Amino acid sequence: MPDLDVAVAQPRVHRGDLAATAREHALALASAGARLVVFPELSLTGYELDAEPVALDDPRWAVVVEACARAGAVALVGAPVAVEDRLFIATVRVDGDGVSLAYRKSWLHGDEHRRFTPGDGPATTTVDGWVVGLAICKDTGASQHTAGLAPLGVDLYAAGVVDVPADVVECRARAFVISRALGVPVLIASHAGGTGGGFTETAGRSVIVAADGSVLVEADEAVGRVVRATLVAPT
């Protein structure tokens, strides 16, 4: 298994304009210089709980697929997704070959319960042999979710979140706990700027944490930031 270049991104959200926000994702992928790029919760629509679900065959994904192909990257993108007659807050895997549903948020929060269905538990995706455990926002604070990932043999944990600035300390604490519990690096991509759903200001401060809980790299609060680290393959 090779070392893995990873990045966390906090792209600008153009409220109500999915195509423009998809282009922001493409820009982040182009600048990341990474094999795996993680984006925040509902990054493609912003935290708009009433946004229309995004079909996996929606043509607006094309710009992200093309960016992944050019960069040789895998993107983990946040979007609302419909499966049959149920709606989920999802992590969508995008690479040069296309788009697939990777994970559905298990632990919903607040008004999310009005519209969305909880997912059916922990899930992983694999990048160059690395088994990536997936989470979305409140999942990061659920010890049951972290415990459920342990038997799946994860090498890395990746989450997209949306937080207000006052939540940064809590987010860091969760990253530390998860990294120590699973013994793996943790990637948390957090929205920056306004993102809908009452979030006129979000925290940014996306972070990559080593398996021992130490911070490898951290973004500031600015919109558009992408930060990167190289993870050494476990032996």
FENDAGI-V419838 format. One record per helix or strand of 2 or more residues. SS is the DSSP state (2 for helix, 1 for strand). FROM is the first residue (numbers start at 1). LEN is the number of residues. Records with the same first field share a line. If there is no record, write none. Layout:
BEGIN
SS = FROM-LEN  FROM-LEN
END
This chain:
BEGIN
1 = 4-6  36-3  74-10  86-10  98-7  124-4  130-7  156-6  185-6  207-3  215-4  226-6
2 = 18-15  59-13  112-4  137-5  143-8  165-18
END
